[in-house]
């Protein structure tokens, strides 16, 4: 079981890296658009960034969790991961229009 947990943690680490890179790229795009950004977009991005931070700290919690707690944290991690992915996509789509 320890091995599968380790694999899972590595997989989540990879996924998070991809999402964090996406957030970073969005931030760079936003910097370029600085003057054209609406208040809403700025607020939306800071929410996105907050979600990124929470996902990151939940991941840390996941790695540190005891085996008993692991499942609970894993569920939360999945939710964060999905939310973050959705929010990034929504934000990205909006920027392209």
Protein Blocks (a to p, Z undefined) as FASTA:
>chain_A
ZZmmmmmmmmmmmmmmmmmmmmmmmmmmmmmmmmmpcfklmmmmmmmmmmmmmmmmmmmm
mmmpcfklmmmmmmmmmmmmmmmmmmmmmmmmmmmZZ
